[in-house]
Amino acid sequence: MVSGDKRAPSGRSTETAGPRQTGQGAINPGRPFWKGRRVLLTGHTGFKGSWLSLWLDALGADVTGFALEPPTRPSLFEEAKVAGVLRSSRIADIRDFPRLKSAIAECRPEVVIHMAAQSVVRRGYEDPVETYSSNVMGTVHLLEALRQLGRPCVVVNVTSDKCYENKEWDWGYRENDPLGGHDPYSNSKACAELVTAAFRDSYFQAGDAGRVEVAVASARAGNVIGGGDWTTDQLVPDLMRAFLGGEPCMIRSPSAVRPWQFVLEPLRGYLVLAERLSEDSGRFASSWNFGPAEADARPVSWIADELARKWGNRASWGRDAGAHPREAHYLKLDVSKTKACLDWQPVLPLNQALDWIVEWYRAFQGRNDLRRLTRMQIERYEGLLHGAR
């Protein structure tokens, strides 16, 4: 655990990256920046990685993926034929340092977005060794391989909102609040944050020219939802599996509050952060929160009710009264730093995001072209960004 500011909201300090308060609204990733840019994306076979692969392809990036086989069946990666849009899809373990080092040397990335991880709280309880080795040593392996490569690049290390020491506060956590985590998954993400800071401070400091060869930032996102997620023990995938099967969904913690956001919201944040790191590494090489609007931090029961109503067909859910491992009850992020310094803010209201999710799983049910639908939702989201400026 690391120390941080423990004062209440009225007296809490805000970590800033400089006076970039433009007030221009929601910024869109810049196509000229990404056109032809070499990108290494770890975790590309996962839910978020598949969405980001398709978006990077639409932006014109030259993407190399590095990840294990898709973690679920079905998977967005396979259903949307994501491998077909990549320069290379390396199926390998982030803990395999020689293979990772070889892939990085071949790719010679200009941007690295690191999302390969064990990402489920309950699985962390079941297999803490896998969780720590993937989330902590996987991050060490990536940063060390980049250090040994000795080429300039920018790195966005995606961790989690659960990296904070959760005090069940009523307000959102800021980037300078204490790290911690009571369960193995959350704690491993706090450790990954410490690893990131240690490599940045020890190896990637600004040189004589005021630039760093490897500019590293970390991104902490809230509960990410969207079409194509089949992760076990996650609310939306559990609901969709039950609804598709015509069965009620049993839910562990209906009253728990989470910062729900559509998958493209934080992904846009990662892209914008990479662009800013490329422009001014000294200013933006730090940690950043990406979370929803205040009104979209909702109880689990609200999400379940809304999705059941939108799905129809007598979709329903009930409370699972069994014994379960401890999970945080209340968790929100403060994104004031990100809004002020990155010109990033959420643009897709949660209720509308749920409509898009139902649309996606209905398309899956109807055996429609899921790559086409996913791309269409990306384009629709980009349209919202243009309208927000």
Backbone torsions as a table, in degrees:
resi	resn	phi	psi	omega
1	MET	NA	141.4	174.9
2	VAL	-114.8	152.6	-177.7
3	SER	-80.4	158.7	178.4
4	GLY	-161.0	-171.1	-178.5
5	ASP	-73.4	126.9	-175.5
6	LYS	-113.0	11.9	-178.5
7	ARG	-78.1	163.2	178.3
8	ALA	-70.8	167.0	-173.1
9	PRO	-52.6	-38.2	-176.0
10	SER	-65.9	-21.5	-177.2
11	GLY	-120.0	9.3	-174.8
12	ARG	-83.0	137.7	179.4
13	SER	-82.2	156.0	179.4
14	THR	-116.4	123.9	174.9
15	GLU	-72.1	129.6	-179.8
16	THR	-125.7	161.8	-179.3
17	ALA	-111.3	7.8	-179.2
18	GLY	125.9	169.9	-172.5
19	PRO	-82.2	73.6	179.3
20	ARG	-110.3	44.4	-176.8
21	GLN	-92.4	83.6	-172.5
22	THR	-86.4	-24.8	-178.0
23	GLY	65.9	26.8	-175.5
24	GLN	-89.1	-0.1	-179.4
25	GLY	86.8	-159.5	-173.3
26	ALA	-77.7	123.5	-176.7
27	ILE	-91.2	144.7	-179.7
28	ASN	-98.9	141.2	174.7
29	PRO	-54.5	140.3	-175.2
30	GLY	-85.2	115.8	-179.2
31	ARG	-60.8	-39.3	177.6
32	PRO	-59.3	-35.6	179.3
33	PHE	-64.3	-43.2	-172.3
34	TRP	-86.1	-17.9	-177.1
35	LYS	-58.6	114.3	177.8
36	GLY	75.2	2.5	-176.7
37	ARG	-76.5	135.3	-179.5
38	ARG	-78.6	121.4	-176.1
39	VAL	-124.4	130.3	168.8
40	LEU	-101.1	121.0	-180.0
41	LEU	-116.5	109.1	174.8
42	THR	-86.9	148.0	-177.0
43	GLY	76.7	26.6	-174.0
44	HIS	-71.4	-15.8	-179.5
45	THR	-87.3	-6.6	179.7
46	GLY	-82.0	-177.9	-178.7
47	PHE	-60.3	-59.5	179.7
48	LYS	-65.1	-38.6	-179.7
49	GLY	-62.6	-35.9	178.8
50	SER	-68.8	-44.2	175.9
51	TRP	-58.9	-44.9	-177.3
52	LEU	-68.6	-35.5	176.7
53	SER	-58.8	-45.9	-179.5
54	LEU	-66.6	-36.6	179.4
55	TRP	-71.0	-43.6	178.0
56	LEU	-60.7	-39.0	176.5
57	ASP	-62.1	-42.6	178.4
58	ALA	-63.7	-30.1	178.1
59	LEU	-80.4	-8.9	177.4
60	GLY	92.8	13.4	-178.8
61	ALA	-75.4	157.6	177.7
62	ASP	-102.6	98.9	-165.0
63	VAL	-106.1	129.3	168.3
64	THR	-109.2	126.1	178.4
65	GLY	-100.6	146.7	178.0
66	PHE	-140.0	114.3	-176.0
67	ALA	-168.9	167.7	169.5
68	LEU	-69.9	174.1	172.9
69	GLU	-56.2	155.6	178.0
70	PRO	-48.6	134.5	-171.9
71	PRO	-77.1	-8.5	-178.5
72	THR	-137.3	161.8	169.5
73	ARG	-131.7	118.9	-1.9
74	PRO	-70.1	175.5	177.5
75	SER	-143.2	150.1	175.3
76	LEU	-62.5	-37.4	-179.2
77	PHE	-55.7	-44.0	-178.7
78	GLU	-83.5	-40.8	-177.3
79	GLU	-64.4	-34.8	-179.8
80	ALA	-98.4	6.7	176.7
81	LYS	51.7	51.2	-174.5
82	VAL	-66.6	-33.7	-178.5
83	ALA	-55.1	-29.5	-177.2
84	GLY	-69.6	-13.3	-179.3
85	VAL	-101.6	0.0	-175.1
86	LEU	-99.4	150.7	171.7
87	ARG	-64.8	-42.7	-179.9
88	SER	-152.9	139.9	176.4
89	SER	-120.3	99.9	-179.2
90	ARG	-89.3	117.5	176.8
91	ILE	-95.1	102.8	-175.2
92	ALA	-161.4	169.6	-175.3
93	ASP	-97.7	131.3	179.7
94	ILE	-61.7	-18.3	178.1
95	ARG	-84.1	-6.3	177.7
96	ASP	-89.4	89.4	-171.6
97	PHE	-60.7	-45.0	179.2
98	PRO	-58.6	-44.2	-179.3
99	ARG	-68.5	-39.0	177.5
100	LEU	-64.0	-44.7	179.8
101	LYS	-61.4	-40.4	178.5
102	SER	-65.0	-42.5	180.0
103	ALA	-64.1	-41.2	179.9
104	ILE	-66.6	-41.2	178.9
105	ALA	-63.0	-36.9	179.6
106	GLU	-72.9	-40.4	-177.6
107	CYS	-72.5	-35.7	-174.0
108	ARG	48.8	59.6	-170.4
109	PRO	-67.7	144.7	169.5
110	GLU	-93.4	-26.6	176.0
111	VAL	-134.2	136.3	173.7
112	VAL	-121.8	127.3	172.3
113	ILE	-117.9	113.4	-171.0
114	HIS	-101.0	108.0	179.6
115	MET	-124.8	-1.8	179.5
116	ALA	-66.1	123.3	-175.4
117	ALA	-170.1	161.9	164.5
118	GLN	-87.5	118.2	-163.3
119	SER	-116.2	13.0	-174.3
120	VAL	-117.6	126.8	-177.9
121	VAL	-58.5	-49.8	-176.5
122	ARG	-64.5	-36.1	177.4
123	ARG	-67.2	-31.1	175.8
124	GLY	-60.9	-38.1	175.2
125	TYR	-64.9	-39.5	-175.6
126	GLU	-74.1	-34.9	-176.5
127	ASP	-140.9	77.3	-178.8
128	PRO	-65.6	-30.2	-179.1
129	VAL	-64.5	-47.5	176.9
130	GLU	-59.7	-41.8	-176.2
131	THR	-63.4	-49.0	-179.9
132	TYR	-69.4	-39.9	-178.0
133	SER	-66.7	-38.4	178.9
134	SER	-72.2	-48.2	-170.1
135	ASN	-81.7	-30.8	-179.5
136	VAL	-96.3	-61.2	-177.9
137	MET	-68.7	-28.3	173.6
138	GLY	-60.5	-40.9	177.4
139	THR	-67.3	-41.2	176.8
140	VAL	-58.9	-46.5	-178.4
141	HIS	-60.5	-43.7	-178.9
142	LEU	-62.8	-50.4	-176.3
143	LEU	-67.3	-36.2	178.1
144	GLU	-68.2	-39.6	177.3
145	ALA	-62.2	-39.5	177.6
146	LEU	-68.6	-36.7	177.0
147	ARG	-62.3	-44.5	-179.3
148	GLN	-69.5	-30.7	178.7
149	LEU	-64.7	-38.5	174.8
150	GLY	69.8	29.4	177.8
151	ARG	-114.2	147.5	178.4
152	PRO	-68.3	137.6	174.8
153	CYS	-163.9	169.5	173.4
154	VAL	-115.7	146.2	-174.9
155	VAL	-129.0	128.2	170.4
156	VAL	-111.8	110.9	178.6
157	ASN	-95.2	113.7	-176.6
158	VAL	-87.5	117.3	179.0
159	THR	-108.4	-111.3	-176.4
160	SER	-168.8	154.2	171.6
161	ASP	-65.6	-19.5	-177.9
162	LYS	-79.8	2.6	178.1
163	CYS	-71.5	-15.5	-178.1
164	TYR	-78.3	150.6	170.2
165	GLU	-69.7	106.8	-171.4
166	ASN	-79.6	115.0	179.0
167	LYS	-103.1	11.1	-177.8
168	GLU	56.0	37.0	177.0
169	TRP	-66.4	158.9	174.9
170	ASP	-84.5	-11.5	-178.2
171	TRP	-113.3	167.5	-176.5
172	GLY	-77.2	149.7	177.8
173	TYR	-78.9	139.1	176.1
174	ARG	-103.2	165.0	-172.3
175	GLU	-61.7	-23.4	179.7
176	ASN	-100.5	14.6	172.7
177	ASP	-77.8	159.5	-176.6
178	PRO	-61.1	141.9	172.5
179	LEU	-89.6	157.5	179.2
180	GLY	-176.3	-108.0	-178.4
181	GLY	104.6	120.5	-175.7
182	HIS	-87.8	-23.9	-179.2
183	ASP	-107.5	162.4	-176.2
184	PRO	-56.9	-42.1	179.9
185	TYR	-62.4	-53.6	-177.5
186	SER	-60.4	-42.6	-179.5
187	ASN	-65.0	-38.0	178.9
188	SER	-63.7	-32.8	178.6
189	LYS	-73.1	-34.7	172.8
190	ALA	-63.6	-40.9	176.7
191	CYS	-62.0	-40.1	178.3
192	ALA	-62.7	-35.2	174.9
193	GLU	-64.3	-42.2	179.0
194	LEU	-65.2	-39.9	176.3
195	VAL	-60.1	-45.2	-179.8
196	THR	-59.4	-46.8	179.9
197	ALA	-64.4	-38.8	-178.9
198	ALA	-66.0	-43.5	178.2
199	PHE	-66.1	-39.5	178.8
200	ARG	-62.6	-44.5	-176.9
201	ASP	-74.5	-32.2	-174.5
202	SER	-89.1	-34.3	-170.4
203	TYR	-124.4	-23.9	-169.4
204	PHE	-116.6	32.4	177.1
205	GLN	-75.7	161.2	-179.5
206	ALA	-60.7	139.1	178.1
207	GLY	-90.8	-162.6	-177.1
208	ASP	-61.5	-32.0	-177.8
209	ALA	-85.7	5.3	179.5
210	GLY	79.6	12.9	179.3
211	ARG	-121.4	158.4	174.0
212	VAL	-109.0	144.2	178.5
213	GLU	-68.3	-38.3	177.0
214	VAL	-123.9	112.1	-179.1
215	ALA	-98.1	118.5	-171.1
216	VAL	-117.8	129.0	173.2
217	ALA	-129.7	157.6	175.2
218	SER	-116.6	147.4	-177.9
219	ALA	-123.9	127.9	-177.8
220	ARG	-116.4	112.0	-175.7
221	ALA	-111.1	154.0	176.5
222	GLY	-79.5	-163.7	-177.6
223	ASN	-68.0	113.3	-173.7
224	VAL	-96.4	128.9	-177.9
225	ILE	-129.0	156.1	178.6
226	GLY	168.1	171.9	178.5
227	GLY	-66.4	146.2	175.9
228	GLY	91.8	4.8	177.8
229	ASP	-92.1	124.1	178.9
230	TRP	-123.2	19.6	-176.5
231	THR	-61.7	134.6	177.8
232	THR	-71.0	145.6	177.3
233	ASP	63.6	32.6	171.9
234	GLN	-122.4	143.3	-168.0
235	LEU	-58.8	-59.2	-173.6
236	VAL	-63.1	-47.5	176.3
237	PRO	-59.2	-39.2	178.3
238	ASP	-63.1	-42.6	178.1
239	LEU	-62.9	-45.7	-176.8
240	MET	-66.1	-39.6	176.8
241	ARG	-60.8	-43.5	-179.7
242	ALA	-65.6	-45.1	-178.3
243	PHE	-65.1	-40.8	177.8
244	LEU	-63.4	-32.6	179.7
245	GLY	-88.7	0.3	179.7
246	GLY	69.2	29.5	-177.9
247	GLU	-122.2	155.7	173.7
248	PRO	-70.8	150.0	178.9
249	CYS	-101.6	129.5	178.6
250	MET	-93.6	127.0	-172.0
251	ILE	-116.1	136.3	-174.0
252	ARG	-74.7	-50.0	-169.9
253	SER	-131.6	76.4	-175.4
254	PRO	-61.1	-27.3	-176.2
255	SER	-89.7	-6.3	-179.7
256	ALA	-64.3	139.9	-178.9
257	VAL	-106.1	132.6	-179.2
258	ARG	-134.2	154.2	177.2
259	PRO	-86.6	85.9	-174.8
260	TRP	-75.8	137.2	175.9
261	GLN	-151.4	145.0	179.1
262	PHE	-66.6	145.6	-170.9
263	VAL	-54.9	-34.3	-176.4
264	LEU	-72.7	-19.0	179.8
265	GLU	-64.5	-58.1	177.7
266	PRO	-67.7	-32.6	177.9
267	LEU	-60.1	-40.1	174.5
268	ARG	-60.7	-39.6	177.7
269	GLY	-60.1	-41.9	179.5
270	TYR	-63.8	-40.8	-179.6
271	LEU	-66.2	-46.0	179.6
272	VAL	-64.0	-40.4	178.7
273	LEU	-62.0	-41.4	177.4
274	ALA	-61.4	-40.9	177.8
275	GLU	-62.1	-44.3	-178.9
276	ARG	-66.3	-38.8	176.4
277	LEU	-59.8	-38.9	178.9
278	SER	-65.8	-34.2	-179.6
279	GLU	-75.8	-43.2	-171.9
280	ASP	-152.8	85.2	-174.7
281	SER	-65.1	-36.5	-178.7
282	GLY	-62.8	-32.0	-177.3
283	ARG	-83.6	-34.6	-168.8
284	PHE	-108.8	-1.5	179.6
285	ALA	-79.1	80.0	-179.3
286	SER	-157.4	-165.3	-179.0
287	SER	-98.1	149.7	-174.8
288	TRP	-142.3	136.0	174.3
289	ASN	-93.3	139.1	173.1
290	PHE	-128.8	105.1	-177.1
291	GLY	-137.5	174.1	-175.7
292	PRO	-82.2	177.2	172.1
293	ALA	-62.3	155.4	-177.4
294	GLU	-52.8	-40.4	-176.4
295	ALA	-69.2	-16.1	-176.9
296	ASP	-95.9	9.0	167.1
297	ALA	-85.2	99.6	-169.0
298	ARG	-122.3	156.5	174.0
299	PRO	-67.2	153.0	176.4
300	VAL	-55.6	-40.8	-178.0
301	SER	-61.7	-34.6	179.2
302	TRP	-65.4	-44.3	177.8
303	ILE	-60.6	-46.1	-178.4
304	ALA	-62.6	-42.9	178.9
305	ASP	-62.3	-45.9	-177.2
306	GLU	-66.0	-44.5	-179.7
307	LEU	-66.4	-37.8	177.2
308	ALA	-63.1	-41.9	179.9
309	ARG	-65.8	-44.4	-178.2
310	LYS	-68.7	-34.0	-179.6
311	TRP	-72.6	-38.9	-178.5
312	GLY	74.0	-153.8	177.7
313	ASN	53.5	35.4	178.0
314	ARG	60.6	29.2	176.4
315	ALA	-60.5	140.9	-176.1
316	SER	-152.4	169.7	175.9
317	TRP	-146.0	162.5	177.0
318	GLY	-142.6	170.9	-179.4
319	ARG	-87.2	131.1	174.4
320	ASP	-87.1	108.1	-174.0
321	ALA	-87.6	6.0	-179.3
322	GLY	-70.7	173.4	177.9
323	ALA	-80.9	134.9	-177.2
324	HIS	-137.7	154.3	176.1
325	PRO	-61.3	156.0	-178.2
326	ARG	-65.3	135.3	171.3
327	GLU	-134.5	154.6	179.4
328	ALA	-61.3	142.3	178.5
329	HIS	-89.2	-37.5	-172.4
330	TYR	-134.9	125.9	-177.0
331	LEU	-152.9	124.2	176.2
332	LYS	-139.2	157.0	177.6
333	LEU	-112.6	143.8	171.1
334	ASP	-96.7	120.4	-176.7
335	VAL	-110.1	23.0	-176.8
336	SER	-64.0	-37.9	178.1
337	LYS	-63.1	-44.7	-178.5
338	THR	-64.7	-42.0	177.3
339	LYS	-62.1	-45.0	-174.7
340	ALA	-70.6	-37.6	-169.0
341	CYS	-104.9	-21.5	179.9
342	LEU	-111.3	-0.6	-174.8
343	ASP	57.2	30.0	-178.8
344	TRP	-106.1	136.0	170.3
345	GLN	-155.5	152.7	-179.5
346	PRO	-66.4	145.2	-179.0
347	VAL	-124.5	-14.0	-176.8
348	LEU	-105.1	109.0	178.9
349	PRO	-59.7	147.8	-175.1
350	LEU	-58.4	-42.2	-178.3
351	ASN	-61.7	-37.3	177.2
352	GLN	-71.0	-37.2	177.4
353	ALA	-60.2	-37.4	178.0
354	LEU	-65.2	-34.6	174.7
355	ASP	-61.5	-42.8	179.8
356	TRP	-65.0	-36.3	178.8
357	ILE	-65.6	-46.6	178.0
358	VAL	-61.1	-41.1	177.4
359	GLU	-56.9	-43.1	-177.3
360	TRP	-65.9	-48.4	-176.9
361	TYR	-71.6	-27.5	171.6
362	ARG	-65.2	-39.4	177.5
363	ALA	-65.0	-39.6	175.6
364	PHE	-61.2	-44.8	179.4
365	GLN	-60.7	-36.6	-179.6
366	GLY	-87.5	6.2	178.8
367	ARG	57.8	40.9	178.5
368	ASN	-83.0	174.4	179.5
369	ASP	-75.2	103.7	-172.4
370	LEU	-80.6	-25.6	172.8
371	ARG	-66.6	-42.5	179.6
372	ARG	-62.3	-44.7	-179.2
373	LEU	-65.2	-42.3	-180.0
374	THR	-62.8	-43.6	176.1
375	ARG	-61.8	-39.0	-179.9
376	MET	-63.2	-40.5	177.8
377	GLN	-67.5	-34.7	174.5
378	ILE	-62.3	-45.8	179.5
379	GLU	-64.0	-39.5	178.5
380	ARG	-63.4	-40.1	178.5
381	TYR	-65.8	-42.1	177.2
382	GLU	-60.6	-34.8	176.1
383	GLY	-63.4	-37.9	176.1
384	LEU	-63.0	-38.2	179.9
385	LEU	-64.1	-41.7	177.9
386	HIS	-63.0	-38.4	-179.9
387	GLY	-70.7	-23.2	-178.0
388	ALA	-82.6	-12.0	-176.1
389	ARG	-81.8	NA	NA
